[in-house]
């Protein structure tokens, strides 16, 4: 007796497994592509100058007064 009479849904079940596998792969590819477009924007807003960024960093406490004064002088120096 052929095997397909013993397991009538074998072919159908395998087809379902393949469809699920393809759907999962397609979903992962979709999320990967979509994820690249939604990367975190730069923390620096457009239009901010170096002095604005320096002032923000000093206000946040990322820089000491000496570092702030030195960097501010460096910014103002002509290149």
N, CA, C and O atoms as a printed pandas DataFrame, in Angstrom:
     atom_number atom_name residue_name chain_id  residue_number  x_coord  y_coord  z_coord
0              1         N          UNK        A               1    0.837   -1.169    0.000
1              2        CA          UNK        A               1    0.000    0.000    0.000
2              3         C          UNK        A               1    0.897    1.253    0.000
3              4         O          UNK        A               1    1.832    1.326    0.797
4              5         N          UNK        A               2    0.641    2.206   -0.847
5              6        CA          UNK        A               2    1.471    3.424   -0.889
6              7         C          UNK        A               2    1.341    4.237    0.400
7              8         O          UNK        A               2    0.321    4.191    1.088
8              9         N          UNK        A               3    2.400    4.977    0.702
9             10        CA          UNK        A               3    2.446    5.714    1.963
10            11         C          UNK        A               3    1.386    6.818    2.041
11            12         O          UNK        A               3    0.956    7.164    3.141
12            13         N          UNK        A               4    0.958    7.375    0.914
13            14        CA          UNK        A               4    0.004    8.478    0.962
14            15         C          UNK        A               4   -1.383    8.034    1.393
15            16         O          UNK        A               4   -2.204    8.879    1.751
16            17         N          UNK        A               5   -1.671    6.743    1.372
17            18        CA          UNK        A               5   -2.943    6.241    1.899
18            19         C          UNK        A               5   -2.871    6.109    3.419
19            20         O          UNK        A               5   -3.887    6.209    4.108
20            21         N          UNK        A               6   -1.674    5.888    3.929
21            22        CA          UNK        A               6   -1.518    5.733    5.365
22            23         C          UNK        A               6   -1.514    7.095    6.064
23            24         O          UNK        A               6   -2.004    7.212    7.187
24            25         N          UNK        A               7   -0.976    8.110    5.421
25            26        CA          UNK        A               7   -0.877    9.449    5.996
26            27         C          UNK        A               7   -1.509   10.437    5.014
27            28         O          UNK        A               7   -0.789   11.094    4.262
28            29         N          UNK        A               8   -2.827   10.554    5.005
29            30        CA          UNK        A               8   -3.477   11.362    3.976
30            31         C          UNK        A               8   -3.149   12.851    4.062
31            32         O          UNK        A               8   -3.218   13.540    3.044
32            33         N          UNK        A               9   -2.795   13.370    5.234
33            34        CA          UNK        A               9   -2.520   14.802    5.355
34            35         C          UNK        A               9   -1.031   15.120    5.377
35            36         O          UNK        A               9   -0.637   16.249    5.669
36            37         N          UNK        A              10   -0.216   14.136    5.071
37            38        CA          UNK        A              10    1.224   14.366    5.109
38            39         C          UNK        A              10    1.627   15.476    4.149
39            40         O          UNK        A              10    2.364   16.383    4.534
40            41         N          UNK        A              11    1.166   15.422    2.927
41            42        CA          UNK        A              11    1.502   16.452    1.940
42            43         C          UNK        A              11    0.931   17.804    2.320
43            44         O          UNK        A              11    1.588   18.831    2.154
44            45         N          UNK        A              12   -0.300   17.805    2.833
45            46        CA          UNK        A              12   -0.940   19.051    3.246
46            47         C          UNK        A              12   -0.209   19.672    4.429
47            48         O          UNK        A              12    0.017   20.882    4.452
48            49         N          UNK        A              13    0.159   18.864    5.399
49            50        CA          UNK        A              13    0.872   19.358    6.580
50            51         C          UNK        A              13    2.230   19.932    6.234
51            52         O          UNK        A              13    2.638   20.949    6.794
52            53         N          UNK        A              14    2.929   19.295    5.323
53            54        CA          UNK        A              14    4.232   19.794    4.894
54            55         C          UNK        A              14    4.069   21.129    4.181
55            56         O          UNK        A              14    4.883   22.036    4.353
56            57         N          UNK        A              15    3.018   21.243    3.383
57            58        CA          UNK        A              15    2.763   22.509    2.696
58            59         C          UNK        A              15    2.494   23.634    3.671
59            60         O          UNK        A              15    2.951   24.759    3.468
60            61         N          UNK        A              16    1.753   23.339    4.730
61            62        CA          UNK        A              16    1.466   24.343    5.755
62            63         C          UNK        A              16    2.765   24.779    6.444
63            64         O          UNK        A              16    2.980   25.965    6.693
64            65         N          UNK        A              17    3.610   23.818    6.742
65            66        CA          UNK        A              17    4.885   24.140    7.394
66            67         C          UNK        A              17    5.715   25.062    6.503
67            68         O          UNK        A              17    6.311   26.023    6.988
68            69         N          UNK        A              18    5.755   24.774    5.214
69            70        CA          UNK        A              18    6.506   25.630    4.294
70            71         C          UNK        A              18    5.902   27.038    4.219
71            72         O          UNK        A              18    6.639   28.023    4.181
72            73         N          UNK        A              19    4.586   27.136    4.198
73            74        CA          UNK        A              19    3.933   28.450    4.157
74            75         C          UNK        A              19    4.239   29.261    5.416
75            76         O          UNK        A              19    4.502   30.461    5.341
76            77         N          UNK        A              20    4.203   28.609    6.551
77            78        CA          UNK        A              20    4.516   29.289    7.805
78            79         C          UNK        A              20    5.974   29.739    7.809
79            80         O          UNK        A              20    6.277   30.859    8.221
80            81         N          UNK        A              21    6.874   28.875    7.356
81            82        CA          UNK        A              21    8.298   29.228    7.314
82            83         C          UNK        A              21    8.533   30.422    6.384
83            84         O          UNK        A              21    9.291   31.330    6.726
84            85         N          UNK        A              22    7.903   30.427    5.233
85            86        CA          UNK        A              22    8.063   31.533    4.286
86            87         C          UNK        A              22    7.476   32.812    4.875
87            88         O          UNK        A              22    8.054   33.887    4.718
88            89         N          UNK        A              23    6.339   32.705    5.547
89            90        CA          UNK        A              23    5.720   33.875    6.168
90            91         C          UNK        A              23    6.622   34.464    7.251
91            92         O          UNK        A              23    6.755   35.684    7.349
92            93         N          UNK        A              24    7.236   33.614    8.057
93            94        CA          UNK        A              24    8.136   34.089    9.106
94            95         C          UNK        A              24    9.348   34.773    8.498
95            96         O          UNK        A              24    9.750   35.840    8.963
96            97         N          UNK        A              25    9.931   34.188    7.481
97            98        CA          UNK        A              25   11.093   34.792    6.822
98            99         C          UNK        A              25   10.714   36.137    6.205
99           100         O          UNK        A              25   11.459   37.109    6.327
100          101         N          UNK        A              26    9.561   36.193    5.547
101          102        CA          UNK        A              26    9.115   37.448    4.942
102          103         C          UNK        A              26    8.905   38.516    6.009
103          104         O          UNK        A              26    9.265   39.675    5.801
104          105         N          UNK        A              27    8.330   38.142    7.147
105          106        CA          UNK        A              27    8.108   39.081    8.236
106          107         C          UNK        A              27    9.436   39.601    8.790
107          108         O          UNK        A              27    9.573   40.797    9.049
108          109         N          UNK        A              28   10.405   38.718    8.970
109          110        CA          UNK        A              28   11.712   39.139    9.484
110          111         C          UNK        A              28   12.419   40.077    8.516
111          112         O          UNK        A              28   13.039   41.054    8.937
112          113         N          UNK        A              29   12.330   39.786    7.222
113          114        CA          UNK        A              29   12.936   40.670    6.220
114          115         C          UNK        A              29   12.239   42.031    6.250
115          116         O          UNK        A              29   12.898   43.068    6.173
116          117         N          UNK        A              30   10.913   42.028    6.362
117          118        CA          UNK        A              30   10.149   43.277    6.444
118          119         C          UNK        A              30   10.587   44.104    7.649
119          120         O          UNK        A              30   10.818   45.307    7.522
120          121         N          UNK        A              31   10.703   43.468    8.819
121          122        CA          UNK        A              31   11.118   44.179   10.026
122          123         C          UNK        A              31   12.543   44.708    9.887
123          124         O          UNK        A              31   12.843   45.802   10.367
124          125         N          UNK        A              32   13.412   43.958    9.246
125          126        CA          UNK        A              32   14.789   44.388    9.049
126          127         C          UNK        A              32   14.841   45.625    8.167
127          128         O          UNK        A              32   15.555   46.580    8.471
128          129         N          UNK        A              33   14.090   45.609    7.083
129          130        CA          UNK        A              33   14.069   46.753    6.171
130          131         C          UNK        A              33   13.406   47.945    6.846
131          132         O          UNK        A              33   13.904   49.066    6.742
132          133         N          UNK        A              34   12.309   47.726    7.527
133          134        CA          UNK        A              34   11.597   48.807    8.202
134          135         C          UNK        A              34   12.460   49.370    9.330
135          136         O          UNK        A              34   12.444   50.575    9.579
136          137         N          UNK        A              35   13.200   48.519   10.004
137          138        CA          UNK        A              35   14.047   48.950   11.110
138          139         C          UNK        A              35   15.142   49.899   10.672
139          140         O          UNK        A              35   15.532   50.782   11.437
140          141         N          UNK        A              36   15.647   49.738    9.458
141          142        CA          UNK        A              36   16.699   50.621    8.979
142          143         C          UNK        A              36   16.189   52.038    8.768
143          144         O          UNK        A              36   16.944   52.998    8.921
144          145         N          UNK        A              37   14.935   52.176    8.424
145          146        CA          UNK        A              37   14.365   53.497    8.187
146          147         C          UNK        A              37   14.031   54.209    9.485
147          148         O          UNK        A              37   13.938   55.437    9.507
148          149         N          UNK        A              38   13.851   53.470   10.555
149          150        CA          UNK        A              38   13.446   54.083   11.809
150          151         C          UNK        A              38   14.595   54.138   12.808
151          152         O          UNK        A              38   14.369   54.041   14.014
152          153         N          UNK        A              39   15.796   54.290   12.333
153          154        CA          UNK        A              39   16.921   54.421   13.237
154          155         C          UNK        A              39   16.780   55.699   14.044
155          156         O          UNK        A              39   16.149   56.657   13.597
156          157         N          UNK        A              40   17.358   55.712   15.213
157          158        CA          UNK        A              40   17.266   56.870   16.094
158          159         C          UNK        A              40   17.879   58.086   15.401
159          160         O          UNK        A              40   19.018   58.032   14.937
160          161         N          UNK        A              41   17.132   59.166   15.333
161          162        CA          UNK        A              41   17.677   60.353   14.693
162          163         C          UNK        A              41   18.849   60.903   15.487
163          164         O          UNK        A              41   19.007   60.619   16.674
164          165         N          UNK        A              42   19.641   61.671   14.827
165          166        CA          UNK        A              42   20.799   62.259   15.484
166          167         C          UNK        A              42   20.348   63.086   16.674
167          168         O          UNK        A              42   19.305   63.738   16.624
168          169         N          UNK        A              43   21.122   63.062   17.731
169          170        CA          UNK        A              43   20.762   63.828   18.919
170          171         C          UNK        A              43   20.940   65.321   18.702
171          172         O          UNK        A              43   20.424   66.124   19.480
172          173         N          UNK        A              44   21.648   65.695   17.675
173          174        CA          UNK        A              44   21.863   67.099   17.363
174          175         C          UNK        A              44   20.778   67.539   16.387
175          176         O          UNK        A              44   20.659   67.012   15.281
176          177         N          UNK        A              45   20.004   68.501   16.819
177          178        CA          UNK        A              45   18.942   68.998   15.944
178          179         C          UNK        A              45   19.567   69.797   14.802
179          180         O          UNK        A              45   20.596   70.446   14.992
180          181         N          UNK        A              46   18.955   69.754   13.619
181          182        CA          UNK        A              46   19.508   70.514   12.507
182          183         C          UNK        A              46   19.460   72.009   12.810
183          184         O          UNK        A              46   18.502   72.509   13.399
184          185         N          UNK        A              47   20.495   72.699   12.402
185          186        CA          UNK        A              47   20.544   74.139   12.592
186          187         C          UNK        A              47   21.272   74.567   13.855
187          188         O          UNK        A              47   21.508   75.759   14.052
188          189         N          UNK        A              48   21.633   73.624   14.714
189          190        CA          UNK        A              48   22.364   73.992   15.919
190          191         C          UNK        A              48   23.828   74.212   15.570
191          192         O          UNK        A              48   24.429   73.446   14.817
192          193         N          UNK        A              49   24.372   75.249   16.122
193          194        CA          UNK        A              49   25.775   75.526   15.908
194          195         C          UNK        A              49   26.628   74.884   16.981
195          196         O          UNK        A              49   26.121   74.322   17.951
196          197         N          UNK        A              50   27.919   74.978   16.792
197          198        CA          UNK        A              50   28.859   74.383   17.737
198          199         C          UNK        A              50   28.732   75.021   19.115
199          200         O          UNK        A              50   28.852   74.337   20.131
200          201         N          UNK        A              51   28.495   76.310   19.150
201          202        CA          UNK        A              51   28.388   77.001   20.438
202          203         C          UNK        A              51   27.122   76.567   21.194
203          204         O          UNK        A              51   27.145   76.425   22.417
204          205         N          UNK        A              52   26.037   76.363   20.474
205          206        CA          UNK        A              52   24.802   75.892   21.113
206          207         C          UNK        A              52   25.004   74.512   21.727
207          208         O          UNK        A              52   24.559   74.245   22.843
208          209         N          UNK        A              53   25.677   73.643   20.986
209          210        CA          UNK        A              53   25.939   72.291   21.474
210          211         C          UNK        A              53   26.860   72.343   22.692
211          212         O          UNK        A              53   26.663   71.610   23.661
212          213         N          UNK        A              54   27.852   73.200   22.634
213          214        CA          UNK        A              54   28.785   73.350   23.749
214          215         C          UNK        A              54   28.051   73.849   24.992
215          216         O          UNK        A              54   28.292   73.353   26.093
216          217         N          UNK        A              55   27.169   74.815   24.827
217          218        CA          UNK        A              55   26.390   75.334   25.956
218          219         C          UNK        A              55   25.510   74.242   26.562
219          220         O          UNK        A              55   25.392   74.148   27.784
220          221         N          UNK        A              56   24.902   73.428   25.727
221          222        CA          UNK        A              56   24.056   72.338   26.226
222          223         C          UNK        A              56   24.877   71.317   27.004
223          224         O          UNK        A              56   24.458   70.847   28.062
224          225         N          UNK        A              57   26.035   70.982   26.477
225          226        CA          UNK        A              57   26.878   69.998   27.164
226          227         C          UNK        A              57   27.342   70.530   28.517
227          228         O          UNK        A              57   27.421   69.776   29.486
228          229         N          UNK        A              58   27.650   71.829   28.588
229          230        CA          UNK        A              58   28.065   72.435   29.854
230          231         C          UNK        A              58   26.890   72.450   30.838
231          232         O          UNK        A              58   27.060   72.169   32.025
232          233         N          UNK        A              59   25.709   72.779   30.334
233          234        CA          UNK        A              59   24.519   72.819   31.190
234          235         C          UNK        A              59   24.178   71.434   31.736
235          236         O          UNK        A              59   23.684   71.315   32.857
236          237         N          UNK        A              60   24.439   70.386   30.951
237          238        CA          UNK        A              60   24.160   69.013   31.402
238          239         C          UNK        A              60   25.205   68.502   32.382
239          240         O          UNK        A              60   25.009   67.468   33.022
240          241         N          UNK        A              61   26.310   69.220   32.500
241          242        CA          UNK        A              61   27.363   68.787   33.406
242          243         C          UNK        A              61   28.363   67.845   32.771
243          244         O          UNK        A              61   29.133   67.191   33.475
244          245         N          UNK        A              62   28.365   67.765   31.451
245          246        CA          UNK        A              62   29.308   66.881   30.755
246          247         C          UNK        A              62   30.709   67.477   30.703
247          248         O          UNK        A              62   31.687   66.759   30.495
248          249         N          UNK        A              63   30.803   68.792   30.892
249          250        CA          UNK        A              63   32.092   69.477   30.798
250          251         C          UNK        A              63   32.362   70.252   32.079
251          252         O          UNK        A              63   31.443   70.753   32.726
252          253         N          UNK        A              64   33.636   70.340   32.430
253          254        CA          UNK        A              64   34.021   71.214   33.542
254          255         C          UNK        A              64   34.105   72.640   33.018
255          256         O          UNK        A              64   34.085   72.872   31.809
256          257         N          UNK        A              65   34.200   73.598   33.947
257          258        CA          UNK        A              65   34.285   75.005   33.525
258          259         C          UNK        A              65   35.535   75.243   32.683
259          260         O          UNK        A              65   35.492   75.985   31.702
260          261         N          UNK        A              66   36.629   74.627   33.056
261          262        CA          UNK        A              66   37.873   74.814   32.309
262          263         C          UNK        A              66   37.747   74.273   30.878
263          264         O          UNK        A              66   38.180   74.910   29.918
264          265         N          UNK        A              67   37.154   73.104   30.764
265          266        CA          UNK        A              67   36.948   72.520   29.434
266          267         C          UNK        A              67   36.019   73.404   28.600
267          268         O          UNK        A              67   36.257   73.627   27.413
268          269         N          UNK        A              68   34.967   73.899   29.233
269          270        CA          UNK        A              68   34.003   74.749   28.536
270          271         C          UNK        A              68   34.672   76.012   28.007
271          272         O          UNK        A              68   34.501   76.378   26.845
272          273         N          UNK        A              69   35.439   76.676   28.877
273          274        CA          UNK        A              69   36.108   77.926   28.470
274          275         C          UNK        A              69   37.099   77.645   27.347
275          276         O          UNK        A              69   37.152   78.396   26.373
276          277         N          UNK        A              70   37.886   76.575   27.463
277          278        CA          UNK        A              70   38.870   76.243   26.433
278          279         C          UNK        A              70   38.198   75.940   25.099
279          280         O          UNK        A              70   38.643   76.416   24.054
280          281         N          UNK        A              71   37.145   75.162   25.132
281          282        CA          UNK        A              71   36.450   74.811   23.890
282          283         C          UNK        A              71   35.772   76.027   23.271
283          284         O          UNK        A              71   35.725   76.160   22.048
284          285         N          UNK        A              72   35.255   76.900   24.102
285          286        CA          UNK        A              72   34.609   78.109   23.581
286          287         C          UNK        A              72   35.644   78.995   22.877
287          288         O          UNK        A              72   35.363   79.570   21.826
288          289         N          UNK        A              73   36.849   79.100   23.469
289          290        CA          UNK        A              73   37.921   79.863   22.817
290          291         C          UNK        A              73   38.333   79.216   21.505
291          292         O          UNK        A              73   38.592   79.905   20.519
292          293         N          UNK        A              74   38.393   77.866   21.497
293          294        CA          UNK        A              74   38.772   77.155   20.274
294          295         C          UNK        A              74   37.752   77.370   19.163
295          296         O          UNK        A              74   38.121   77.473   17.993
296          297         N          UNK        A              75   36.490   77.436   19.516
297          298        CA          UNK        A              75   35.442   77.656   18.519
298          299         C          UNK        A              75   35.562   79.032   17.898
299          300         O          UNK        A              75   35.372   79.205   16.694
300          301         N          UNK        A              76   35.883   80.016   18.738
301          302        CA          UNK        A              76   35.926   81.404   18.260
302          303         C          UNK        A              76   37.190   81.716   17.447
303          304         O          UNK        A              76   37.228   82.710   16.722
304          305         N          UNK        A              77   38.217   80.878   17.563
305          306        CA          UNK        A              77   39.455   81.099   16.806
306          307         C          UNK        A              77   39.197   80.935   15.312
307          308         O          UNK        A              77   38.504   80.006   14.897
308          309         N          UNK        A              78   39.749   81.828   14.514
309          310        CA          UNK        A              78   39.614   81.635   13.067
310          311         C          UNK        A              78   40.472   80.455   12.619
311          312         O          UNK        A              78   41.527   80.187   13.193
312          313         N          UNK        A              79   40.020   79.778   11.619
313          314        CA          UNK        A              79   40.759   78.605   11.128
314          315         C          UNK        A              79   41.804   78.966   10.129
315          316         O          UNK        A              79   42.507   78.088    9.627
